[in-house]
Amino acid sequence: MLKVGLTGGIGAGKSEVSRLLVSYGAILIDADRIAREVVEPGTPGLAAIVETFGPEILSADGTLDRPKLGSIVFADPDRLAGLNAIVHPLVGARSAELEATAGPDAIVIHDVPLLTENHLAPLYDVVVVVEASEATQLDRLVRLRGMTEADARARMAAQATGEERRAIADLIVDNNGPLESLEPRVREVWEALTERAAAG
């Protein structure tokens, strides 16, 4: 099994790269999706968050009010660390469960947005970084995700720099251009990954 860490800044296009890799045969473990799963109503994760942050972070239907929680933790590094201390071990355990179901010859892509920030590179055989310029990221966040420019800039500023990501990268995917120019680049990465997997 080849364990691949896939990361990149917000708006860099990581989800499109992971979609292409899955279409070539990779198995995807998406940390963001798992992070949502482990705090669904009735989970120990949500109970721990309510205990730490209070019942006001719940929506009327009992689900986690993510914008409200975000407004609390992104303004306070200590509270963000407290949230991460609850969620990250749960995500790690669930990721390990999913990985255990993959075959010995599988190429397993772990989509981890904060791989660089949380110093997780040593957990993977290969780290793939998806890159886009700040201008491209900003345009995508405002135009495609409907963020305000100020919100988009704040999210980008809270993440690792391009230099920090490049320092841990084994392979880099440049995703500044249109979608049709991305596919051949991702195909090259897939070929490199299959060679590494075959070499053991």
N, C-alpha and C positions, 0 to 999 in steps of 0.2 A: 504494500500500500504506500502510495506517495501522498503525504499530507502537505497541502498547499495553503498558505495564508494569502488571501486576496484582500487588498485594502486600497484606499484612495480617499482624497478629500471629498466632502459633500459636493455633489454636482459634477464630480469627475466622470461619472458614467459607469461606475462599478457594477451596477445591476445589469447593464447591457452586456458587459464583458462576462459576467457569471452566466447569463442566459445563453450566450454563444458557447461557452465552455461546456455547459450541460448538453447542448445540442450535439456536441462532438463526442459525448460519452462520460463526462465527469459527473461525480456525485456531489451535490451542493448541500452544505450545512450553513444556513443563514443565521448569523448571530442575532441580527435585529428581529427576525421572525421568532426565534426562540425566546428572546428577551420579552416579547409580547406574550408568548404562550405561558411563561413561568409566572406571570402576574395577572392571569385571568381570574375572574371571580371563583372563589373556593380554593385557590391555591395557597400553600404556605407562603409563597413569595408575596402575594398581595396582602396577606395578613400581617406579615412583617413590616411592609411599607406603611400600612395603616397605623400599626403600633408606633412606628418611628415618626411619621409625619402628621398623624391625626386623621380623623374621618373626613375632614374637609377636602382631602385629595380624591375623594370618590365622587363619581357622577351620580345622578339620581337613580340610575339603573344598577348601581353597585359596581360598575366597572371603574378602572383607574382613569382619572381625569388627567391625561398626559400634559395638556397645555398648562394646567394649574401646577402640577408637580414640576414641570420644566421651569416655570417662572420662579419657583422656590429654589431649585437646586442650581440652575445656571447662574444665579446671582450670588451664590455662596459656596465656595470650594469645599468647605467642611461638610455641608449638607449633601453636596454631590458625592463626596467620598463615602458618606454614610449610605447613600442609595446604591452606589456601586458595590459596597461591601455586602449588600443583600442580594443584588441581582447577578453579579458576575459569577459567584460560585454555582448558582443554580443554572446559569447558561453553560458554564463549563461542564457540569455533570450531565446535562441533557445532550450537549454536543458529543461527549464521549460515548453516551449510549447510542446515538445515531451512527457514529463512526464505527462502533463495534459491529454494526449490521452490514457494513460494506465488505466486499470480498477482498482477498489478499492482493489481487492485482488492480484494485480500484485506484483511481486518481480522485482524491477527496478534496474538494475546494471548500475551505472555511472562509466565508465572506464575513470579515471582521472590520467594521468601520474604524474602530479605535485601536487597531493592532499596534501601531507605532506608539501612540500615547501611553498604552498600558504595557509596553515593553514585552510583547508576546512573540516576537520573531523567533526566539529559540524553540518554540513549540512546534515549528513547522520545518519540513525538509526544504521547502522552497517558498520564498515570499515574492508575490507578484503585486506590483504597485500600478494602479491606473492613474494617469496624470492628465490634467488639463490646466490651462493657464487660469489665473485668478479671474480675468475678464470673462473667459468661457464659463467658469463655474458660476460666477455672479449672474450672467445672462440666463443660464439654465434655471437657476434657483428662482429668479424673479419671473421669467417668462413662462417656465413650465410648471413650477411648483407654487407660483402665486405668492411668494414671500415678498415682504418689503425689502428694499435694498439694505436698510439698516439691520434688519433681522438676519438677512443672508450674510452680510459682512461680519456680524457678531458670531454667527455659527462657524464661519470660516476661520475667524481669529481664534476661536476656542480649540481648534484642531492643530495637529502637527503641521510644521512647514513642509514645503516640497523638498527642501534639503534634508530634513529629518527622515522623510519617507525614503528618499533615494539612498540614504546611508544604509538602510536595512534591505533594500531591494535586490533580489537575484535577477528578476526580469521586470521590465518596465513597458507598459502599454501607453503610447501617446494617443489620447482621445480628444484632441482639439478639433478635429475635422468632423465632417458629416458621417452619419452611420455607415454608409457604404464603404468608407475608407477604413473603418474599424475592423471589419470582418477579416481581411487578410492579415492584419497585425495580430489579432487574437488567434488565428489559425497557426501563425508562427509560434506563438507561445504554447499552444496545445502540442505542436510537434516537439518542442523542446521538453515539455513535461513528459510526453510519452517516451522520449529517449531516456530521460532520467529514470523513469519508472522501470523501463526495461533493463537499465544498467544496475538496478537495485541500489 
